[in-house]
Amino acid sequence: MKHAAALRCACLLTLGLTVLVRAAEEGALTVKTTPEGIEVWLDDKYVGDTPIIDKKLKAGRYGVKLVDPIQHTSVIEEVLIQAEKSTVIEKTMKGKFGSLKVSSDPEAANVYLLTSLGKTPVSNDFMNPGKYHLEIRHPNARYAPMAEDITIPRGEVVTLSKTLEKKSPFDLKAFVRLALGAGAIGTFVWAIVEQGNKRENETRADPTVTTVSPDVRKGFEDQAHSAAVKRTVGIVLGCACVVGFEIVAFF
């Protein structure tokens, strides 16, 4: 019995010493990334997603591979794990795409690059790096559209917040249209009035209707001719105003 007890003690002592020796041969690895959730591979063995805190490893050199499953990018580097020491890896993962976030006041404005990206607020995390011509158009015609040239760098976020300006109800174009419309109405009314004057003077100059002296009759005829000229001028000016109104409206 004494021999058995001594044997058990010796085994436990040996096991404890082995554990202590192995513990003394181990170090720790901490991996932190921005963003989090990056896959961590040690010598082609998956060990988890970041953050990984104080993972126990045997002392030695390891190949650490960080894989971004969303951006489909990876980084490989070699680390040395030292016994009874903690090794820390901190890495910012730079994706091969850029990100674009657009907001507007008011919201629900349409955003266009090469194609429609949707309505504000809108974001896209898979933009190919490069230069773009961005347009924001609100469905409410009271708000003026805006355009801007932007550059989206690789692995970076471009954030735009725009306030759309309200159109003035009486801008230059509206003022010109109003003036042309008023001009068309005024000149056509003038032409109608002069047409009435022409007929009235023609009636007064008619010898079968009125008996007047030749000089008075000549005056009525001159007034009728003058009214006819003014009527024609009024019609021409009115038509010109209508054509101008349509041209301004088209452009």
PASEBA-1860 file (N, C-alpha, C; in nm, 3 decimals):
! residues 251
1> MKHAAALR> 0.084/-0.120/0.000/0.000/0.000/0.000/0.087/0.124/0.000 ~ 0.194/0.122/0.082/0.283/0.237/0.087/0.349/0.260/-0.048 ~ 0.386/0.147/-0.114/0.449/0.162/-0.246/0.351/0.221/-0.348 ~ 0.223/0.178/-0.342/0.122/0.229/-0.436/0.098/0.377/-0.414 ~ 0.091/0.418/-0.289/0.070/0.560/-0.259/0.187/0.643/-0.307 ~ 0.306/0.592/-0.287/0.426/0.665/-0.330/0.428/0.677/-0.482 ~ 0.383/0.569/-0.550/0.380/0.571/-0.697/0.281/0.675/-0.749 ~ 0.164/0.681/-0.681/0.065/0.780/-0.725/0.116/0.921/-0.705
9> CACLLTLG> 0.182/0.944/-0.595/0.238/1.078/-0.568/0.342/1.114/-0.673 ~ 0.424/1.015/-0.707/0.528/1.040/-0.807/0.466/1.073/-0.942 ~ 0.356/1.002/-0.978/0.289/1.027/-1.106/0.227/1.167/-1.109 ~ 0.162/1.203/-0.999/0.101/1.336/-0.993/0.206/1.445/-1.000 ~ 0.316/1.421/-0.932/0.425/1.519/-0.935/0.482/1.534/-1.075 ~ 0.498/1.422/-1.141/0.550/1.425/-1.279/0.454/1.498/-1.373 ~ 0.321/1.468/-1.356/0.220/1.533/-1.439/0.218/1.684/-1.415 ~ 0.230/1.721/-1.288/0.231/1.864/-1.256/0.351/1.934/-1.314
17> LTVLVRAA> 0.466/1.867/-1.304/0.587/1.927/-1.361/0.576/1.940/-1.512 ~ 0.512/1.838/-1.573/0.494/1.842/-1.720/0.406/1.960/-1.760 ~ 0.296/1.979/-1.683/0.205/2.090/-1.711/0.278/2.222/-1.694 ~ 0.356/2.233/-1.587/0.430/2.357/-1.563/0.531/2.385/-1.673 ~ 0.597/2.278/-1.718/0.696/2.293/-1.825/0.629/2.337/-1.954 ~ 0.516/2.271/-1.983/0.444/2.308/-2.105/0.393/2.451/-2.096 ~ 0.338/2.489/-1.976/0.291/2.625/-1.957/0.403/2.725/-1.974 ~ 0.521/2.688/-1.925/0.636/2.777/-1.939/0.679/2.790/-2.084
25> EEGALTVK> 0.645/2.690/-2.168/0.682/2.694/-2.310/0.577/2.765/-2.394 ~ 0.464/2.809/-2.334/0.357/2.869/-2.410/0.358/3.022/-2.397 ~ 0.307/3.085/-2.503/0.283/3.229/-2.500/0.138/3.255/-2.535 ~ 0.102/3.382/-2.552/-0.036/3.418/-2.583/-0.038/3.510/-2.705 ~ -0.147/3.496/-2.781/-0.165/3.579/-2.900/-0.299/3.650/-2.892 ~ -0.295/3.781/-2.910/-0.416/3.863/-2.917/-0.422/3.929/-3.054 ~ -0.536/3.917/-3.119/-0.554/3.976/-3.252/-0.677/4.067/-3.249 ~ -0.655/4.195/-3.281/-0.763/4.292/-3.289/-0.760/4.359/-3.426
33> TTPEGIEV> -0.876/4.373/-3.485/-0.882/4.434/-3.619/-0.994/4.538/-3.626 ~ -0.978/4.626/-3.720/-1.083/4.722/-3.759/-1.111/4.701/-3.906 ~ -1.234/4.657/-3.941/-1.346/4.624/-3.852/-1.325/4.490/-3.784 ~ -1.410/4.458/-3.687/-1.405/4.328/-3.623/-1.469/4.224/-3.714 ~ -1.462/4.098/-3.670/-1.521/3.990/-3.749/-1.432/3.940/-3.861 ~ -1.301/3.967/-3.853/-1.207/3.921/-3.954/-1.160/3.780/-3.918 ~ -1.157/3.691/-4.017/-1.113/3.553/-3.993/-0.963/3.550/-3.964 ~ -0.925/3.468/-3.865/-0.785/3.452/-3.828/-0.743/3.308/-3.855
41> WLDDKYVG> -0.637/3.292/-3.934/-0.583/3.160/-3.967/-0.437/3.154/-3.920 ~ -0.405/3.046/-3.849/-0.267/3.022/-3.804/-0.214/2.901/-3.878 ~ -0.113/2.924/-3.961/-0.056/2.814/-4.041/-0.166/2.736/-4.111 ~ -0.256/2.811/-4.176/-0.366/2.755/-4.255/-0.471/2.683/-4.172 ~ -0.474/2.710/-4.042/-0.578/2.653/-3.957/-0.663/2.767/-3.901 ~ -0.793/2.757/-3.924/-0.884/2.861/-3.879/-0.898/2.855/-3.727 ~ -0.878/2.970/-3.660/-0.886/2.971/-3.514/-0.998/3.061/-3.462 ~ -1.067/3.131/-3.550/-1.178/3.214/-3.503/-1.178/3.351/-3.569
49> DTPIIDKK> -1.278/3.432/-3.531/-1.291/3.568/-3.582/-1.246/3.669/-3.477 ~ -1.196/3.781/-3.524/-1.150/3.885/-3.432/-1.269/3.949/-3.360 ~ -1.248/3.992/-3.235/-1.122/3.993/-3.163/-1.090/3.859/-3.097 ~ -0.963/3.820/-3.100/-0.915/3.700/-3.031/-0.823/3.748/-2.920 ~ -0.855/3.707/-2.798/-0.783/3.759/-2.681/-0.707/3.645/-2.612 ~ -0.577/3.665/-2.601/-0.489/3.575/-2.523/-0.509/3.427/-2.557 ~ -0.499/3.395/-2.684/-0.505/3.255/-2.725/-0.370/3.191/-2.694 ~ -0.372/3.079/-2.619/-0.249/3.012/-2.578/-0.189/2.936/-2.696
57> LKAGRYGV> -0.061/2.957/-2.719/0.010/2.889/-2.827/0.149/2.849/-2.779 ~ 0.199/2.741/-2.838/0.337/2.703/-2.809/0.432/2.808/-2.864 ~ 0.538/2.830/-2.795/0.636/2.927/-2.841/0.690/2.885/-2.978 ~ 0.707/2.984/-3.065/0.758/2.956/-3.199/0.707/3.058/-3.298 ~ 0.739/3.037/-3.424/0.697/3.127/-3.531/0.571/3.072/-3.599 ~ 0.481/3.164/-3.629/0.354/3.127/-3.693/0.326/3.223/-3.810 ~ 0.262/3.167/-3.909/0.210/3.250/-4.017/0.066/3.287/-3.987 ~ 0.039/3.415/-3.972/-0.096/3.462/-3.938/-0.158/3.523/-4.064
65> KLVDPIQH> -0.276/3.472/-4.100/-0.348/3.522/-4.216/-0.481/3.579/-4.171 ~ -0.503/3.706/-4.204/-0.628/3.772/-4.170/-0.710/3.786/-4.298 ~ -0.834/3.737/-4.293/-0.920/3.734/-4.413/-1.048/3.811/-4.385 ~ -1.075/3.911/-4.471/-1.201/3.985/-4.464/-1.301/3.915/-4.557 ~ -1.401/3.846/-4.501/-1.493/3.769/-4.585/-1.589/3.856/-4.666 ~ -1.600/3.984/-4.630/-1.692/4.072/-4.703/-1.621/4.144/-4.816 ~ -1.508/4.203/-4.785/-1.432/4.275/-4.888/-1.345/4.182/-4.973 ~ -1.333/4.056/-4.929/-1.254/3.956/-5.003/-1.108/3.999/-5.016
73> TSVIEEVL> -1.054/4.045/-4.904/-0.912/4.082/-4.900/-0.846/4.005/-4.786 ~ -0.714/3.995/-4.790/-0.642/3.922/-4.686/-0.504/3.983/-4.665 ~ -0.452/3.960/-4.545/-0.318/4.007/-4.508/-0.246/3.890/-4.441 ~ -0.121/3.870/-4.478/-0.041/3.762/-4.421/0.085/3.821/-4.358 ~ 0.114/3.780/-4.237/0.238/3.821/-4.174/0.284/3.712/-4.077 ~ 0.411/3.718/-4.043/0.470/3.618/-3.954/0.489/3.678/-3.815 ~ 0.453/3.599/-3.711/0.470/3.647/-3.574/0.554/3.546/-3.495 ~ 0.620/3.596/-3.396/0.699/3.513/-3.305/0.630/3.510/-3.169
81> IQAEKSTV> 0.588/3.390/-3.130/0.527/3.372/-2.999/0.638/3.333/-2.901 ~ 0.656/3.414/-2.800/0.760/3.387/-2.701/0.698/3.330/-2.574 ~ 0.773/3.241/-2.509/0.724/3.175/-2.388/0.692/3.278/-2.281 ~ 0.575/3.260/-2.219/0.529/3.342/-2.108/0.516/3.490/-2.144 ~ 0.497/3.517/-2.273/0.476/3.655/-2.317/0.353/3.662/-2.407 ~ 0.292/3.782/-2.413/0.175/3.802/-2.496/0.212/3.885/-2.619 ~ 0.175/3.833/-2.733/0.198/3.904/-2.860/0.065/3.960/-2.909 ~ 0.067/4.088/-2.944/-0.056/4.156/-2.985/-0.043/4.201/-3.131
89> IEKTMKGK> -0.144/4.166/-3.210/-0.153/4.213/-3.348/-0.275/4.304/-3.358 ~ -0.254/4.427/-3.401/-0.363/4.521/-3.426/-0.355/4.565/-3.571 ~ -0.465/4.546/-3.643/-0.461/4.568/-3.787/-0.591/4.637/-3.833 ~ -0.574/4.736/-3.919/-0.688/4.797/-3.988/-0.693/4.738/-4.127 ~ -0.801/4.666/-4.155/-0.815/4.600/-4.284/-0.865/4.701/-4.388 ~ -0.792/4.715/-4.493/-0.828/4.808/-4.601/-0.884/4.727/-4.717 ~ -1.014/4.745/-4.742/-1.079/4.668/-4.847/-1.042/4.715/-4.986 ~ -1.071/4.636/-5.084/-1.042/4.674/-5.222/-1.152/4.764/-5.278
97> FGSLKVSS> -1.264/4.775/-5.205/-1.371/4.865/-5.245/-1.372/4.988/-5.156 ~ -1.441/5.090/-5.200/-1.467/5.206/-5.118/-1.613/5.207/-5.077 ~ -1.649/5.299/-4.989/-1.787/5.311/-4.944/-1.837/5.453/-4.967 ~ -1.965/5.463/-4.999/-2.027/5.593/-5.021/-2.156/5.601/-4.941 ~ -2.169/5.708/-4.863/-2.290/5.731/-4.785/-2.341/5.872/-4.819 ~ -2.467/5.879/-4.860/-2.525/6.007/-4.902/-2.655/6.031/-4.827 ~ -2.666/6.149/-4.768/-2.791/6.191/-4.704/-2.827/6.329/-4.756 ~ -2.953/6.364/-4.745/-2.998/6.494/-4.795/-3.109/6.548/-4.708
105> DPEAANVY> -3.126/6.678/-4.714/-3.236/6.747/-4.649/-3.308/6.829/-4.755 ~ -3.433/6.791/-4.791/-3.514/6.681/-4.736/-3.467/6.545/-4.787 ~ -3.514/6.440/-4.719/-3.479/6.304/-4.758/-3.560/6.260/-4.880 ~ -3.536/6.135/-4.919/-3.607/6.071/-5.032/-3.570/6.135/-5.166 ~ -3.449/6.191/-5.174/-3.400/6.242/-5.303/-3.330/6.130/-5.377 ~ -3.342/6.128/-5.509/-3.278/6.025/-5.591/-3.131/6.057/-5.611 ~ -3.046/5.954/-5.592/-2.901/5.970/-5.607/-2.856/5.893/-5.730 ~ -2.780/5.961/-5.816/-2.733/5.899/-5.939/-2.581/5.911/-5.948
113> LLTSLGKT> -2.517/5.800/-5.987/-2.377/5.803/-6.030/-2.380/5.765/-6.177 ~ -2.335/5.645/-6.206/-2.355/5.596/-6.342/-2.499/5.549/-6.359 ~ -2.554/5.496/-6.250/-2.694/5.454/-6.247/-2.754/5.504/-6.116 ~ -2.881/5.475/-6.096/-2.947/5.517/-5.972/-2.899/5.431/-5.855 ~ -2.862/5.498/-5.745/-2.822/5.426/-5.624/-2.938/5.410/-5.526 ~ -3.047/5.483/-5.550/-3.161/5.476/-5.459/-3.193/5.613/-5.403 ~ -3.275/5.615/-5.300/-3.319/5.740/-5.238/-3.246/5.762/-5.107 ~ -3.219/5.888/-5.077/-3.149/5.923/-4.954/-3.235/5.895/-4.831
121> PVSNDFMN> -3.172/5.853/-4.719/-3.030/5.823/-4.705/-2.994/5.690/-4.770 ~ -2.880/5.686/-4.840/-2.840/5.568/-4.913/-2.692/5.542/-4.889 ~ -2.653/5.415/-4.889/-2.512/5.380/-4.871/-2.479/5.260/-4.958 ~ -2.354/5.255/-5.001/-2.304/5.145/-5.082/-2.161/5.117/-5.039 ~ -2.136/4.996/-4.991/-2.004/4.958/-4.939/-1.918/4.887/-5.042 ~ -1.964/4.881/-5.165/-1.888/4.809/-5.268/-1.867/4.896/-5.391 ~ -1.817/5.017/-5.367/-1.789/5.110/-5.476/-1.647/5.087/-5.528 ~ -1.635/5.071/-5.658/-1.501/5.062/-5.716/-1.432/5.197/-5.701
129> PGKYHLEI> -1.307/5.196/-5.655/-1.236/5.324/-5.639/-1.228/5.400/-5.770 ~ -1.238/5.533/-5.761/-1.228/5.615/-5.881/-1.306/5.744/-5.866 ~ -1.316/5.817/-5.978/-1.387/5.945/-5.981/-1.527/5.925/-6.038 ~ -1.623/5.997/-5.979/-1.762/5.985/-6.021/-1.826/6.124/-6.027 ~ -1.927/6.134/-6.112/-2.012/6.254/-6.117/-2.143/6.220/-6.050 ~ -2.165/6.279/-5.934/-2.282/6.247/-5.853/-2.389/6.353/-5.871 ~ -2.514/6.309/-5.883/-2.628/6.399/-5.893/-2.734/6.361/-5.790 ~ -2.794/6.461/-5.732/-2.904/6.441/-5.637/-3.024/6.519/-5.689
137> RHPNARYA> -3.135/6.447/-5.711/-3.256/6.511/-5.763/-3.374/6.471/-5.675 ~ -3.444/6.570/-5.626/-3.561/6.542/-5.543/-3.685/6.534/-5.632 ~ -3.775/6.440/-5.605/-3.897/6.429/-5.688/-3.986/6.552/-5.678 ~ -3.972/6.629/-5.570/-4.048/6.754/-5.557/-3.977/6.862/-5.640 ~ -4.045/6.911/-5.743/-3.983/7.006/-5.835/-3.948/7.139/-5.770 ~ -3.994/7.162/-5.648/-3.961/7.288/-5.580/-3.815/7.292/-5.538 ~ -3.748/7.175/-5.532/-3.609/7.170/-5.490/-3.517/7.160/-5.610 ~ -3.416/7.245/-5.612/-3.322/7.246/-5.725/-3.230/7.125/-5.716
145> PMAEDITI> -3.202/7.056/-5.827/-3.106/6.945/-5.826/-2.965/6.996/-5.803 ~ -2.878/6.907/-5.759/-2.739/6.945/-5.740/-2.649/6.837/-5.797 ~ -2.529/6.877/-5.837/-2.432/6.784/-5.895/-2.294/6.815/-5.838 ~ -2.212/6.709/-5.826/-2.079/6.727/-5.769/-1.989/6.613/-5.816 ~ -1.864/6.644/-5.846/-1.765/6.542/-5.880/-1.699/6.493/-5.752 ~ -1.696/6.362/-5.733/-1.638/6.305/-5.611/-1.533/6.200/-5.647 ~ -1.445/6.173/-5.553/-1.345/6.067/-5.567/-1.361/5.970/-5.452 ~ -1.370/5.841/-5.483/-1.384/5.737/-5.381/-1.254/5.659/-5.373
153> PRGEVVTL> -1.175/5.677/-5.266/-1.049/5.603/-5.253/-1.074/5.458/-5.212 ~ -0.975/5.379/-5.236/-0.982/5.236/-5.198/-0.981/5.223/-5.047 ~ -1.079/5.145/-4.998/-1.083/5.114/-4.856/-1.126/5.229/-4.766 ~ -1.180/5.336/-4.823/-1.221/5.450/-4.741/-1.370/5.480/-4.760 ~ -1.425/5.553/-4.665/-1.566/5.588/-4.668/-1.581/5.736/-4.703 ~ -1.660/5.763/-4.804/-1.691/5.901/-4.842/-1.834/5.930/-4.797 ~ -1.850/6.031/-4.714/-1.980/6.067/-4.659/-2.020/6.206/-4.709 ~ -2.139/6.214/-4.766/-2.191/6.341/-4.817/-2.325/6.370/-4.752
161> SKTLEKKS> -2.341/6.492/-4.706/-2.468/6.538/-4.650/-2.501/6.671/-4.716 ~ -2.610/6.674/-4.794/-2.642/6.791/-4.874/-2.781/6.846/-4.838 ~ -2.789/6.977/-4.836/-2.917/7.045/-4.819/-2.959/7.100/-4.955 ~ -3.072/7.053/-5.005/-3.120/7.096/-5.136/-3.189/7.231/-5.125 ~ -3.155/7.321/-5.215/-3.212/7.455/-5.211/-3.347/7.458/-5.281 ~ -3.437/7.537/-5.224/-3.568/7.555/-5.287/-3.556/7.653/-5.403 ~ -3.624/7.621/-5.511/-3.625/7.712/-5.625/-3.710/7.835/-5.592 ~ -3.665/7.950/-5.640/-3.744/8.071/-5.624/-3.865/8.064/-5.715
169> PFDLKAFV> -3.986/8.096/-5.664/-4.104/8.088/-5.750/-4.100/8.188/-5.866 ~ -4.021/8.296/-5.851/-4.010/8.395/-5.957/-3.864/8.414/-5.996 ~ -3.805/8.308/-6.052/-3.671/8.322/-6.105/-3.677/8.394/-6.240 ~ -3.562/8.413/-6.301/-3.557/8.490/-6.425/-3.643/8.427/-6.534 ~ -3.640/8.295/-6.543/-3.719/8.227/-6.646/-3.869/8.251/-6.623 ~ -3.912/8.239/-6.498/-4.053/8.260/-6.469/-4.093/8.405/-6.497 ~ -4.003/8.499/-6.463/-4.033/8.640/-6.487/-4.048/8.669/-6.636 ~ -3.958/8.611/-6.717/-3.965/8.632/-6.862/-4.094/8.574/-6.918
177> RLALGAGA> -4.131/8.456/-6.873/-4.255/8.394/-6.921/-4.376/8.478/-6.881 ~ -4.373/8.529/-6.758/-4.484/8.613/-6.713/-4.494/8.739/-6.800 ~ -4.378/8.800/-6.829/-4.378/8.921/-6.910/-4.428/8.892/-7.052 ~ -4.383/8.781/-7.110/-4.427/8.747/-7.245/-4.576/8.714/-7.249 ~ -4.625/8.646/-7.147/-4.767/8.615/-7.141/-4.852/8.741/-7.131 ~ -4.808/8.833/-7.044/-4.880/8.959/-7.031/-4.873/9.039/-7.160 ~ -4.756/9.035/-7.225/-4.740/9.106/-7.352/-4.832/9.052/-7.459 ~ -4.844/8.918/-7.466/-4.931/8.858/-7.566/-5.076/8.899/-7.542
185> IGTFVWAI> -5.121/8.894/-7.417/-5.259/8.932/-7.387/-5.283/9.079/-7.421 ~ -5.189/9.164/-7.378/-5.205/9.308/-7.401/-5.209/9.345/-7.549 ~ -5.119/9.287/-7.627/-5.115/9.322/-7.770/-5.236/9.267/-7.845 ~ -5.284/9.149/-7.807/-5.405/9.096/-7.873/-5.528/9.180/-7.838 ~ -5.537/9.225/-7.714/-5.648/9.314/-7.675/-5.640/9.445/-7.754 ~ -5.519/9.497/-7.767/-5.498/9.620/-7.845/-5.542/9.601/-7.990 ~ -5.506/9.484/-8.048/-5.545/9.456/-8.186/-5.697/9.450/-8.199 ~ -5.764/9.391/-8.100/-5.911/9.383/-8.105/-5.973/9.523/-8.097
193> VEQGNKRE> -5.917/9.605/-8.007/-5.969/9.742/-7.994/-5.949/9.820/-8.124 ~ -5.835/9.810/-8.186/-5.807/9.882/-8.310/-5.893/9.829/-8.425 ~ -5.924/9.698/-8.422/-6.014/9.644/-8.523/-6.152/9.709/-8.510 ~ -6.196/9.731/-8.387/-6.323/9.800/-8.364/-6.318/9.944/-8.412 ~ -6.205/10.013/-8.386/-6.188/10.151/-8.431/-6.191/10.159/-8.584 ~ -6.127/10.060/-8.646/-6.124/10.059/-8.794/-6.266/10.049/-8.850 ~ -6.343/9.956/-8.796/-6.479/9.937/-8.847/-6.565/10.063/-8.823 ~ -6.550/10.121/-8.705/-6.629/10.239/-8.673/-6.598/10.355/-8.767
201> NETRADPT> -6.469/10.377/-8.796/-6.431/10.487/-8.884/-6.468/10.458/-9.030 ~ -6.463/10.331/-9.067/-6.507/10.296/-9.202/-6.657/10.324/-9.220 ~ -6.733/10.293/-9.113/-6.877/10.321/-9.118/-6.903/10.471/-9.130 ~ -6.830/10.552/-9.054/-6.848/10.698/-9.059/-6.807/10.756/-9.194 ~ -6.708/10.690/-9.259/-6.663/10.740/-9.388/-6.750/10.692/-9.503 ~ -6.843/10.599/-9.477/-6.929/10.544/-9.583/-7.036/10.647/-9.619 ~ -7.039/10.696/-9.746/-7.137/10.799/-9.784/-7.280/10.749/-9.783 ~ -7.298/10.617/-9.787/-7.435/10.564/-9.785/-7.491/10.559/-9.643
209> VTTVSPDV> -7.401/10.574/-9.543/-7.444/10.569/-9.404/-7.455/10.708/-9.344 ~ -7.354/10.791/-9.369/-7.351/10.927/-9.313/-7.328/11.029/-9.423 ~ -7.380/11.148/-9.399/-7.359/11.258/-9.494/-7.267/11.360/-9.428 ~ -7.142/11.361/-9.472/-7.042/11.454/-9.416/-6.967/11.517/-9.531 ~ -6.891/11.618/-9.497/-6.811/11.686/-9.599/-6.696/11.597/-9.642 ~ -6.640/11.625/-9.760/-6.526/11.544/-9.807/-6.407/11.546/-9.710 ~ -6.383/11.662/-9.648/-6.269/11.670/-9.556/-6.289/11.581/-9.434 ~ -6.411/11.581/-9.380/-6.442/11.497/-9.263/-6.433/11.350/-9.302
217> RKGFEDQA> -6.488/11.318/-9.420/-6.483/11.179/-9.466/-6.338/11.135/-9.481 ~ -6.254/11.224/-9.534/-6.111/11.190/-9.550/-6.046/11.164/-9.415 ~ -6.086/11.239/-9.312/-6.032/11.217/-9.177/-6.072/11.080/-9.124 ~ -6.200/11.042/-9.145/-6.244/10.909/-9.100/-6.167/10.797/-9.172 ~ -6.143/10.817/-9.301/-6.070/10.714/-9.377/-5.926/10.702/-9.327 ~ -5.863/10.814/-9.295/-5.726/10.810/-9.241/-5.722/10.740/-9.106 ~ -5.822/10.769/-9.023/-5.827/10.703/-8.892/-5.850/10.553/-8.906 ~ -5.932/10.512/-9.003/-5.956/10.370/-9.027/-5.829/10.300/-9.073
225> HSAAVKRT> -5.753/10.369/-9.161/-5.626/10.311/-9.207/-5.526/10.299/-9.092 ~ -5.518/10.401/-9.009/-5.426/10.398/-8.894/-5.464/10.285/-8.798 ~ -5.595/10.266/-8.776/-5.640/10.159/-8.687/-5.606/10.022/-8.745 ~ -5.616/10.009/-8.879/-5.581/9.882/-8.943/-5.435/9.849/-8.924 ~ -5.348/9.954/-8.937/-5.204/9.933/-8.916/-5.176/9.891/-8.772 ~ -5.238/9.962/-8.676/-5.217/9.929/-8.535/-5.267/9.788/-8.504 ~ -5.381/9.751/-8.566/-5.434/9.615/-8.545/-5.333/9.511/-8.591 ~ -5.273/9.534/-8.709/-5.175/9.439/-8.764/-5.052/9.430/-8.675
233> VGIVLGCA> -5.005/9.549/-8.629/-4.889/9.550/-8.538/-4.920/9.474/-8.410 ~ -5.040/9.493/-8.356/-5.078/9.423/-8.233/-5.080/9.271/-8.252 ~ -5.133/9.226/-8.367/-5.137/9.082/-8.394/-4.995/9.025/-8.405 ~ -4.907/9.098/-8.479/-4.770/9.052/-8.496/-4.697/9.044/-8.362 ~ -4.710/9.151/-8.282/-4.644/9.151/-8.151/-4.701/9.042/-8.061 ~ -4.830/9.020/-8.064/-4.891/8.915/-7.982/-4.840/8.777/-8.020 ~ -4.831/8.753/-8.152/-4.779/8.624/-8.199/-4.634/8.606/-8.158 ~ -4.555/8.715/-8.166/-4.414/8.708/-8.125/-4.402/8.674/-7.977
241> CVVGFEIV> -4.489/8.733/-7.894/-4.487/8.703/-7.750/-4.522/8.557/-7.722 ~ -4.619/8.504/-7.798/-4.658/8.363/-7.780/-4.543/8.271/-7.817 ~ -4.476/8.300/-7.930/-4.362/8.217/-7.972/-4.250/8.225/-7.870 ~ -4.222/8.347/-7.821/-4.118/8.361/-7.719/-4.151/8.287/-7.591 ~ -4.279/8.291/-7.553/-4.324/8.219/-7.433/-4.297/8.070/-7.446 ~ -4.328/8.013/-7.562/-4.306/7.871/-7.584/-4.158/7.836/-7.585 ~ -4.076/7.923/-7.644/-3.931/7.898/-7.649/-3.874/7.896/-7.508 ~ -3.909/7.994/-7.425/-3.859/8.000/-7.288/-3.907/7.878/-7.209
249> AFF> -4.032/7.838/-7.231/-4.084/7.721/-7.159/-4.010/7.594/-7.198 ~ -3.971/7.585/-7.325/-3.903/7.465/-7.373/-3.764/7.452/-7.312 ~ -3.692/7.562/-7.299/-3.555/7.560/-7.248/-3.552/7.583/-7.098
END
